[in-house]
């Protein structure tokens, strides 16, 4: 792996030199857009909406529409707004990971200390494990200020970038009733069903089967064949009553 950031984690007055490595990778297949007539690749052009002619790169500027007019921005404007290019992940407080809404999570990075046996790195790692806490921090990545949590995963400190509060939309516009009128009998049955399906979280049990199936189809078509793909058939209940559906779900789980 190649590091994407080099700096340090600021833990009180302690500075821990680290490198960041991307902890995630895409599993989707990369498709090209082609002309169906001769399978040539399709290229996208930057076209002026009025003249319909291609615009050279050196003539392109960035503008923000304000009151029906565009305010043109130059590189100096973006530099002035950019955060100070600090190379420190500054931990400002410690929080319970369970209190961080999953909607805030973006992407994660592994950290690697400058030396294999960095004592400060080990101390922070063990302290977070023992306390059950995570460090809430901010840092600058690619000229953009990011909010993140620093948390332990096995024997590694992981930096997970999270969204700022203003990036999460409000729910006021959603058409959802304030009171669903769920009966105690239905709620008890719902809780029983949750308990019946409850298990320890193990994401390794789940695979991206869509891409595997798609790749099998691609390989088969390259040989002039058609791959056989097994389709799942949805199970329908006999009743439209919510309680009956929950009861049947419980019986189905027990039978499995």
Backbone bond lengths (Angstrom), bond angles and torsions (degrees), N, CA, C in turn:
res aa  C-N    CA-C-N  psi(-1)  N-CA   C-N-CA  omega(-1)  CA-C   N-CA-C  phi
1 X - - - 1.470 - - 1.528 110.47 -
2 X 1.335 115.06 149.78 1.452 119.91 177.79 1.526 109.19 -110.23
3 X 1.328 116.41 132.96 1.463 119.64 -177.98 1.526 110.45 -68.30
4 X 1.341 116.38 146.62 1.462 121.00 -179.74 1.525 111.52 -109.03
5 X 1.333 117.85 -6.65 1.474 121.65 -176.58 1.521 107.53 -159.50
6 X 1.302 116.08 142.39 1.454 120.65 178.00 1.521 108.56 -134.60
7 X 1.316 116.52 128.02 1.462 121.39 -178.84 1.513 109.98 -173.32
8 X 1.329 116.81 -134.63 1.465 120.23 -179.96 1.518 110.67 -153.10
9 X 1.327 115.65 158.78 1.459 122.31 173.33 1.519 107.47 -99.27
10 X 1.331 116.48 122.73 1.456 121.51 178.89 1.513 110.40 -90.78
11 X 1.332 116.57 113.97 1.461 123.53 -175.60 1.529 107.37 -122.79
12 X 1.356 116.53 89.85 1.462 119.78 -171.75 1.522 108.19 65.83
13 X 1.334 116.34 -126.61 1.462 121.00 176.85 1.522 111.74 -92.55
14 X 1.328 116.34 2.74 1.467 121.55 -179.55 1.518 109.52 -91.56
15 X 1.321 117.31 133.75 1.452 123.22 177.62 1.525 108.94 -116.17
16 X 1.337 116.53 124.20 1.464 121.16 -177.18 1.527 109.10 -113.67
17 X 1.336 119.50 104.10 1.469 121.35 178.65 1.530 111.17 -63.17
18 X 1.337 116.70 127.82 1.465 120.95 -178.09 1.522 111.23 -142.25
19 X 1.321 114.83 163.99 1.461 123.11 169.33 1.521 107.31 -118.50
20 X 1.343 116.80 147.33 1.465 121.36 177.00 1.519 110.10 -104.72
21 X 1.333 114.93 137.75 1.461 122.08 175.72 1.520 108.45 -127.07
22 X 1.313 117.60 138.26 1.458 120.06 178.69 1.522 109.69 -60.83
23 X 1.338 116.98 130.66 1.462 121.56 -178.08 1.522 112.27 -96.25
24 X 1.321 116.85 -4.33 1.468 120.20 -177.35 1.521 110.41 -125.35
25 X 1.324 115.12 156.88 1.461 120.54 176.80 1.521 108.69 -145.08
26 X 1.319 116.73 148.93 1.453 120.25 -178.61 1.527 110.76 -77.47
27 X 1.339 115.93 145.45 1.470 119.93 179.28 1.526 111.49 -113.31
28 X 1.333 116.48 3.22 1.463 119.54 -178.40 1.526 110.81 -79.49
29 X 1.319 115.71 153.48 1.456 121.35 179.27 1.529 109.76 -81.60
30 X 1.306 116.12 146.01 1.466 121.78 -176.91 1.530 109.77 -97.36
31 X 1.343 116.46 111.57 1.455 120.77 -179.20 1.526 110.71 -105.48
32 X 1.328 116.16 146.48 1.464 122.54 174.68 1.527 108.56 -102.42
33 X 1.346 116.01 146.53 1.460 121.28 174.90 1.530 107.80 -84.86
34 X 1.361 116.81 127.89 1.461 121.54 -175.05 1.530 111.17 -125.63
35 X 1.322 115.35 154.53 1.460 121.84 171.76 1.530 106.39 -79.13
36 X 1.332 117.66 121.87 1.470 120.81 -175.27 1.522 113.00 -63.12
37 X 1.353 116.79 -19.45 1.469 119.34 -176.42 1.518 113.63 -77.14
38 X 1.333 117.35 -36.37 1.474 118.36 -179.33 1.531 112.97 -137.82
39 X 1.358 116.19 7.24 1.472 122.78 177.90 1.531 113.60 62.34
40 X 1.333 116.15 25.70 1.469 119.95 174.02 1.529 109.18 -77.50
41 X 1.325 116.43 146.47 1.457 120.15 179.76 1.528 111.00 -69.19
42 X 1.321 116.08 143.59 1.461 121.88 179.34 1.522 108.66 -93.69
43 X 1.327 116.32 127.32 1.466 122.29 178.72 1.527 109.66 -105.29
44 X 1.327 115.41 140.76 1.464 119.82 179.07 1.528 110.09 -95.45
45 X 1.322 115.86 139.99 1.463 121.40 -178.74 1.531 110.19 -117.65
46 X 1.329 115.18 153.57 1.464 121.91 176.26 1.529 106.63 -92.16
47 X 1.340 115.91 104.69 1.463 120.98 -171.36 1.532 110.93 -113.48
48 X 1.329 115.89 135.61 1.463 122.49 174.80 1.530 107.82 -69.82
49 X 1.353 117.09 126.41 1.460 120.17 -174.29 1.531 113.08 -66.72
50 X 1.326 118.05 -18.96 1.463 120.94 -179.70 1.525 112.53 -95.67
51 X 1.328 117.41 -47.07 1.471 120.31 -177.53 1.521 111.87 -87.02
52 X 1.350 116.42 -18.38 1.464 122.80 -177.40 1.535 112.60 62.76
53 X 1.342 115.78 20.89 1.464 120.83 177.59 1.522 110.00 -104.00
54 X 1.345 116.40 152.50 1.457 120.91 -179.85 1.531 109.87 -68.58
55 X 1.340 115.25 139.90 1.466 121.47 -178.86 1.529 109.22 -102.94
56 X 1.346 118.00 124.59 1.471 120.01 178.07 1.529 110.54 -66.49
57 X 1.341 116.14 152.83 1.466 121.68 -176.71 1.527 112.19 -55.93
58 X 1.341 117.22 -40.33 1.469 119.41 -174.95 1.530 113.32 -72.03
59 X 1.342 116.71 -4.01 1.463 120.25 178.35 1.540 111.32 -106.75
60 X 1.311 116.69 2.32 1.462 120.27 -178.70 1.528 110.38 -92.21
61 X 1.342 116.22 129.76 1.469 121.90 176.17 1.523 108.17 -124.99
62 X 1.316 116.23 165.25 1.454 121.07 179.06 1.526 109.31 -104.01
63 X 1.324 115.32 135.70 1.458 119.56 -179.38 1.512 111.55 -136.00
64 X 1.339 116.18 148.87 1.460 122.30 178.33 1.531 107.78 -115.43
65 X 1.350 116.35 126.42 1.456 119.95 -176.91 1.522 110.52 -79.36
66 X 1.315 115.51 119.98 1.457 121.98 -178.18 1.531 108.23 -135.37
67 X 1.352 115.37 117.00 1.475 120.75 -179.32 1.529 111.79 54.30
68 X 1.322 115.73 49.78 1.475 123.14 176.21 1.519 115.17 69.12
69 X 1.332 118.27 2.41 1.466 121.78 176.10 1.526 109.50 -122.92
70 X 1.326 115.90 153.83 1.460 120.35 179.22 1.530 110.53 -94.05
71 X 1.336 115.74 132.04 1.464 121.43 171.31 1.522 106.23 -97.22
72 X 1.330 116.49 116.06 1.467 121.27 -176.82 1.528 110.03 -82.25
73 X 1.338 115.35 129.88 1.461 121.78 -178.78 1.522 109.81 -107.73
74 X 1.344 116.43 143.23 1.460 120.00 174.74 1.529 108.93 -114.98
75 X 1.325 116.60 176.90 1.458 121.48 -175.25 1.527 112.46 -60.56
76 X 1.332 117.37 -32.75 1.469 120.59 -179.73 1.529 111.03 -64.94
77 X 1.332 117.04 -35.46 1.466 120.85 178.52 1.523 110.63 -63.22
78 X 1.326 116.26 -43.06 1.459 120.11 179.82 1.529 111.11 -68.94
79 X 1.310 116.88 -36.70 1.466 120.84 177.89 1.526 111.14 -65.48
80 X 1.341 116.47 -39.67 1.462 120.46 179.45 1.528 111.52 -64.56
81 X 1.338 116.66 -34.95 1.463 120.61 -177.95 1.523 112.78 -83.38
82 X 1.337 116.40 -18.01 1.468 120.20 -176.44 1.525 111.35 -67.43
83 X 1.349 117.27 144.12 1.451 119.92 177.78 1.525 111.53 -68.91
84 X 1.308 115.91 159.93 1.460 120.81 178.09 1.520 109.45 -59.11
85 X 1.317 116.21 131.76 1.461 120.55 -175.26 1.524 111.32 -74.42
86 X 1.327 115.85 71.56 1.464 121.90 177.91 1.520 108.77 -83.08
87 X 1.289 116.61 145.71 1.457 122.34 177.36 1.529 110.34 -107.20
88 X 1.333 115.15 33.85 1.463 119.62 -178.14 1.527 109.95 -125.44
89 X 1.328 116.02 130.36 1.461 121.65 170.54 1.524 105.16 -88.26
90 X 1.320 116.27 99.57 1.462 121.34 -171.73 1.526 110.95 -89.51
91 X 1.332 116.97 109.60 1.465 120.91 176.95 1.527 108.23 -75.39
92 X 1.331 116.43 118.79 1.460 121.41 -175.99 1.520 112.67 -99.64
93 X 1.344 117.32 -24.23 1.464 120.82 178.01 1.523 108.79 -163.12
94 X 1.322 115.36 172.88 1.464 120.59 177.82 1.525 109.13 -121.49
95 X 1.331 116.50 135.68 1.461 121.69 -174.87 1.531 110.30 -132.32
96 X 1.331 115.83 164.46 1.457 120.81 172.31 1.531 108.35 -79.96
97 X 1.320 116.55 128.65 1.469 120.05 -179.03 1.527 110.29 -59.60
98 X 1.327 117.88 -33.96 1.460 121.82 -178.72 1.527 112.31 -62.96
99 X 1.338 116.81 -19.29 1.456 120.51 -179.39 1.528 112.85 -87.11
100 X 1.336 117.10 -6.34 1.465 120.80 179.42 1.527 108.51 -88.43
101 X 1.334 116.67 113.44 1.459 121.94 179.73 1.531 109.40 -60.38
102 X 1.354 118.52 128.07 1.472 120.81 179.75 1.529 113.82 -54.38
103 X 1.337 118.43 -21.84 1.468 120.71 178.32 1.522 111.93 -63.78
104 X 1.332 117.32 -20.27 1.459 120.51 -177.96 1.531 112.26 -81.42
105 X 1.329 118.39 -21.12 1.460 121.09 -174.82 1.522 112.69 -66.46
106 X 1.329 116.73 137.37 1.463 121.98 174.72 1.528 111.37 -114.53
107 X 1.344 117.57 -81.76 1.460 120.21 -178.87 1.525 110.00 -144.83
108 X 1.312 115.95 161.13 1.466 120.91 -173.19 1.529 112.86 -118.43
109 X 1.337 114.58 152.86 1.467 121.75 179.12 1.527 108.90 -134.12
110 X 1.324 115.59 137.42 1.467 120.46 172.22 1.532 108.38 -79.23
111 X 1.317 116.24 144.91 1.466 119.90 172.93 1.524 108.97 -109.31
112 X 1.320 114.71 145.33 1.465 121.38 177.76 1.524 108.13 -128.61
113 X 1.338 117.99 125.08 1.467 119.89 179.96 1.522 111.27 -69.01
114 X 1.330 116.80 158.96 1.463 120.13 -178.73 1.513 112.28 -64.55
115 X 1.339 116.95 -29.14 1.470 121.14 175.19 1.518 108.43 -126.92
116 X 1.309 116.88 150.12 1.464 121.75 -173.93 1.523 112.21 -60.17
117 X 1.310 117.70 -37.30 1.467 121.27 -177.07 1.532 111.59 -108.95
118 X 1.331 116.82 47.87 1.452 120.69 178.82 1.532 108.74 -70.73
119 X 1.325 116.47 114.18 1.469 121.68 -173.79 1.523 112.30 -66.62
120 X 1.336 117.70 -37.88 1.460 121.10 179.73 1.528 110.60 -65.30
121 X 1.331 116.17 -38.15 1.470 121.46 177.54 1.531 109.19 -61.86
122 X 1.327 115.51 -48.25 1.461 120.85 179.36 1.516 112.48 -62.21
123 X 1.336 116.32 -37.98 1.463 120.70 179.69 1.524 110.79 -63.71
124 X 1.322 117.34 -49.30 1.456 120.61 -179.45 1.523 110.68 -62.27
125 X 1.324 116.45 -41.79 1.464 121.45 179.33 1.527 110.88 -58.78
126 X 1.342 116.68 -51.41 1.468 121.02 -177.68 1.523 112.16 -67.69
127 X 1.341 116.64 -35.88 1.462 120.59 179.87 1.532 110.42 -66.16
128 X 1.329 117.10 -38.87 1.464 120.59 178.72 1.523 110.73 -68.28
129 X 1.338 116.70 -40.06 1.466 120.82 178.30 1.523 110.17 -62.19
130 X 1.328 116.43 -48.28 1.458 121.52 -175.82 1.527 112.48 -68.50
131 X 1.338 117.06 -36.30 1.465 120.69 -177.51 1.525 112.78 -84.54
132 X 1.334 116.93 -19.09 1.452 120.45 -175.94 1.519 112.81 72.30
133 X 1.323 116.39 18.47 1.456 121.73 -177.59 1.530 111.33 -104.36
134 X 1.328 114.82 170.82 1.462 122.29 173.35 1.514 107.69 -136.29
135 X 1.326 116.26 146.72 1.456 120.47 179.19 1.519 110.74 -81.88
136 X 1.330 116.58 130.34 1.459 121.40 175.11 1.521 107.14 -96.02
137 X 1.326 116.56 120.91 1.468 120.04 -170.87 1.520 111.22 -140.30
138 X 1.334 115.08 171.45 1.457 121.06 172.52 1.523 108.27 -136.64
139 X 1.340 115.00 150.21 1.466 119.92 178.26 1.517 108.69 -157.33
140 X 1.327 116.48 169.11 1.465 121.92 -178.82 1.524 109.07 -105.72
141 X 1.339 115.43 121.61 1.457 121.49 177.98 1.521 108.04 -126.73
142 X 1.336 115.94 121.49 1.475 122.56 -178.53 1.537 111.14 53.35
143 X 1.323 115.50 49.31 1.471 123.93 175.95 1.530 114.04 66.14
144 X 1.322 117.36 11.87 1.465 121.47 178.88 1.517 110.06 -122.08
145 X 1.343 115.71 133.33 1.455 119.13 178.52 1.525 109.89 -74.45
146 X 1.312 116.33 132.49 1.460 121.32 -179.03 1.523 110.17 -124.26
147 X 1.322 114.37 146.73 1.454 121.58 172.98 1.518 106.73 -98.07
148 X 1.324 118.22 143.58 1.455 119.32 -177.41 1.524 111.14 -153.13
149 X 1.323 115.24 166.05 1.454 120.72 169.70 1.522 107.61 -118.42
150 X 1.323 115.33 141.65 1.469 122.02 177.14 1.519 106.50 -105.98
151 X 1.332 116.49 117.35 1.464 119.71 -173.79 1.526 110.63 -141.03
152 X 1.342 117.72 156.15 1.460 120.70 -177.63 1.524 112.52 -86.53
153 X 1.326 117.20 137.93 1.457 123.51 171.00 1.522 106.10 -131.90
154 X 1.340 116.31 108.91 1.467 122.31 -173.19 1.532 108.69 57.31
155 X 1.323 117.73 -117.22 1.474 119.98 -177.91 1.526 111.88 -109.15
156 X 1.344 115.86 26.54 1.468 120.72 -176.50 1.531 109.97 -127.33
157 X 1.333 116.22 140.76 1.457 120.77 169.92 1.524 107.72 -84.27
158 X 1.323 116.46 126.51 1.459 121.63 -178.37 1.528 109.27 -112.40
159 X 1.321 115.46 134.74 1.462 121.60 174.78 1.524 106.87 -103.32
160 X 1.336 116.76 115.32 1.466 121.57 178.61 1.518 109.35 -110.14
161 X 1.326 115.36 116.06 1.456 120.18 -179.98 1.524 109.56 -70.54
162 X 1.337 117.23 135.62 1.455 120.85 178.90 1.527 109.95 -125.04
163 X 1.310 116.02 159.91 1.457 121.74 -178.65 1.524 111.31 -78.22
164 X 1.320 115.54 154.43 1.458 120.32 171.37 1.526 108.16 -78.36
165 X 1.337 116.20 156.77 1.467 121.22 -175.46 1.526 112.28 -56.58
166 X 1.346 117.69 -37.62 1.467 119.91 -176.25 1.528 113.03 -70.85
167 X 1.326 117.32 -8.93 1.461 120.26 178.38 1.529 112.44 -84.69
168 X 1.327 117.09 -11.72 1.464 121.08 179.45 1.528 108.62 -94.69
169 X 1.307 117.18 123.29 1.453 121.97 -178.59 1.530 111.30 -72.23
170 X 1.328 115.56 151.86 1.460 121.15 175.61 1.533 109.28 -75.80
171 X 1.330 116.45 161.70 1.463 121.49 -177.69 1.526 113.09 -102.23
172 X 1.339 116.54 5.24 1.468 120.96 -173.97 1.527 113.73 -58.12
173 X 1.335 117.83 -32.70 1.464 121.00 -175.57 1.529 113.53 -82.87
174 X 1.329 117.22 -4.85 1.466 119.85 -179.12 1.524 110.65 -78.62
175 X 1.314 116.31 140.46 1.467 122.01 -178.47 1.523 110.02 -86.89
176 X 1.337 115.62 79.80 1.465 121.70 -178.54 1.526 108.61 -128.84
177 X 1.322 116.37 132.07 1.465 121.12 -178.78 1.525 110.90 -68.61
178 X 1.328 116.42 146.42 1.468 121.30 177.07 1.517 111.35 -71.48
179 X 1.335 116.89 -33.99 1.468 121.44 -178.64 1.524 108.74 -130.46
180 X 1.341 116.50 116.03 1.464 121.42 -177.70 1.535 112.44 -86.33
181 X 1.344 117.93 -5.84 1.471 122.33 -179.05 1.525 112.67 55.50
182 X 1.322 115.57 50.84 1.460 120.80 176.89 1.522 108.56 -82.44
183 X 1.321 116.93 127.32 1.474 120.44 -179.51 1.518 110.24 -76.29
184 X 1.344 116.50 159.84 1.467 121.23 178.88 1.523 110.46 -61.70
185 X 1.338 116.78 -38.20 1.464 121.33 179.66 1.528 110.66 -61.61
186 X 1.338 116.49 -44.32 1.462 120.70 179.48 1.526 111.61 -67.49
187 X 1.344 116.30 -40.78 1.464 120.11 179.58 1.523 111.02 -64.46
188 X 1.342 117.24 -43.50 1.472 121.13 178.28 1.519 110.83 -60.47
189 X 1.331 116.40 -39.92 1.461 120.03 179.56 1.531 110.63 -68.70
190 X 1.351 116.53 -37.60 1.464 120.32 176.90 1.519 111.45 -63.55
191 X 1.328 117.22 -41.62 1.467 121.60 177.78 1.524 110.75 -64.79
192 X 1.333 116.33 -38.82 1.466 120.36 178.61 1.526 110.89 -64.07
193 X 1.351 115.30 -38.71 1.469 119.44 179.27 1.524 110.92 -66.99
194 X 1.346 116.84 -40.50 1.463 120.80 176.99 1.523 110.16 -61.20
195 X 1.332 115.79 -44.57 1.471 120.04 -179.75 1.524 110.74 -63.79
196 X 1.328 116.21 -36.39 1.463 121.40 -179.88 1.530 111.35 -64.62
197 X 1.346 116.93 -35.77 1.462 121.79 -177.73 1.531 112.96 -95.02
198 X 1.331 117.06 -1.82 1.466 120.26 -176.23 1.532 110.84 -67.36
199 X 1.342 116.06 139.33 1.461 121.57 175.76 1.518 109.06 -158.48
200 X 1.303 116.12 167.46 1.455 120.80 178.79 1.526 109.43 -68.98
201 X 1.334 115.78 137.10 1.464 120.53 -177.85 1.520 111.47 -63.59
202 X 1.327 116.60 122.74 1.462 121.98 178.06 1.529 108.09 -144.76
203 X 1.336 115.62 91.08 1.468 120.52 -175.07 1.529 112.12 -69.25
204 X 1.338 117.69 -17.05 1.468 120.41 -178.75 1.535 111.92 -66.77
205 X 1.333 116.71 -16.20 1.466 120.21 178.57 1.527 111.53 -71.86
206 X 1.330 116.93 -17.68 1.454 120.86 -174.93 1.532 110.96 -107.42
207 X 1.318 115.40 132.84 1.462 121.52 -179.87 1.528 109.62 -120.96
208 X 1.327 115.69 156.48 1.460 120.98 175.87 1.526 107.74 -79.33
209 X 1.322 116.82 85.18 1.464 121.43 -174.17 1.522 112.41 -73.65
210 X 1.340 117.15 -25.06 1.462 120.02 -179.31 1.525 110.98 -61.50
211 X 1.338 116.55 -48.06 1.465 119.69 -178.55 1.521 111.72 -66.74
212 X 1.352 117.25 -35.28 1.469 120.35 177.00 1.528 110.01 -63.64
213 X 1.340 115.76 -43.27 1.469 119.87 179.64 1.524 110.55 -65.72
214 X 1.327 116.06 -40.81 1.453 120.83 -179.78 1.523 111.24 -63.82
215 X 1.340 116.47 -40.83 1.463 120.68 179.37 1.528 110.73 -66.65
216 X 1.342 117.47 -35.92 1.464 120.91 176.89 1.523 110.97 -64.40
217 X 1.348 115.67 -38.39 1.466 120.24 178.27 1.528 110.11 -65.95
218 X 1.340 116.46 -42.09 1.469 121.46 179.45 1.530 110.53 -61.56
219 X 1.338 116.56 -45.62 1.470 120.72 -179.14 1.518 110.94 -65.28
220 X 1.347 116.54 -39.71 1.461 120.04 179.26 1.528 111.16 -66.44
221 X 1.355 116.92 -41.91 1.468 120.47 -179.68 1.523 111.19 -66.13
222 X 1.352 116.64 -31.28 1.464 119.25 178.91 1.526 111.18 -66.28
223 X 1.350 115.84 -20.07 1.468 120.89 178.70 1.528 111.61 -103.98
224 X 1.354 115.26 9.82 1.457 119.40 178.65 1.510 113.58 77.42
225 X 1.331 117.65 19.83 1.466 121.49 -178.78 1.521 110.14 -114.46
226 X 1.328 115.47 175.51 1.460 121.84 177.35 1.523 108.02 -124.27
227 X 1.324 116.56 119.67 1.465 120.52 -177.59 1.527 110.56 -71.63
228 X 1.326 115.61 145.24 1.461 121.66 176.23 1.525 108.40 -92.52
229 X 1.331 116.05 119.88 1.461 121.16 -177.95 1.521 109.19 -114.88
230 X 1.326 116.53 125.44 1.460 121.97 179.85 1.518 109.87 -76.79
231 X 1.341 116.26 127.21 1.457 121.64 -179.77 1.527 109.86 -101.80
232 X 1.337 115.28 142.34 1.448 120.53 176.61 1.521 109.43 -85.01
233 X 1.335 117.03 135.33 1.456 122.25 178.00 1.518 109.39 -101.95
234 X 1.332 118.32 120.34 1.462 120.47 179.97 1.524 111.32 -61.07
235 X 1.336 116.16 139.18 1.459 121.58 179.44 1.520 109.16 -89.19
236 X 1.335 117.11 125.28 1.449 121.17 -179.34 1.523 110.45 -103.06
237 X 1.333 115.78 140.60 1.465 120.49 177.21 1.522 109.35 -87.04
238 X 1.331 115.75 159.35 1.461 121.00 -177.51 1.519 112.31 -80.01
239 X 1.318 117.27 -21.34 1.462 120.78 -174.98 1.526 111.65 -119.56
240 X 1.337 116.16 152.40 1.460 121.64 175.40 1.523 111.44 -92.42
241 X 1.332 116.78 -5.13 1.456 120.97 -179.48 1.522 110.36 -74.35
242 X 1.331 117.44 130.60 1.466 122.02 -176.24 1.514 112.28 -58.96
243 X 1.331 116.83 -44.77 1.472 120.87 -179.34 1.527 110.64 -61.68
244 X 1.344 116.72 -44.14 1.470 120.47 179.44 1.528 111.16 -62.86
245 X 1.335 116.45 -38.50 1.459 120.46 178.48 1.525 111.42 -64.19
246 X 1.337 116.39 -41.13 1.460 120.97 178.19 1.523 110.68 -65.12
247 X 1.344 116.56 -43.05 1.470 121.12 179.65 1.517 110.93 -62.58
248 X 1.334 116.84 -42.38 1.459 120.72 178.90 1.522 111.41 -66.03
249 X 1.330 116.30 -34.87 1.471 121.10 177.35 1.517 110.57 -63.55
250 X 1.325 116.57 -42.33 1.467 121.22 177.90 1.519 110.96 -61.86
251 X 1.333 116.45 -44.72 1.473 120.92 -178.73 1.532 110.77 -65.46
252 X 1.351 115.63 -38.05 1.474 120.10 179.00 1.532 110.41 -63.98
253 X 1.330 117.17 -42.74 1.465 121.36 179.26 1.517 110.58 -63.69
254 X 1.335 117.42 -43.07 1.475 121.00 179.70 1.519 110.34 -63.42
255 X 1.352 115.52 -39.68 1.470 119.51 -179.23 1.510 111.61 -67.01
256 X 1.354 116.80 -34.08 1.462 120.21 179.26 1.512 110.68 -67.67
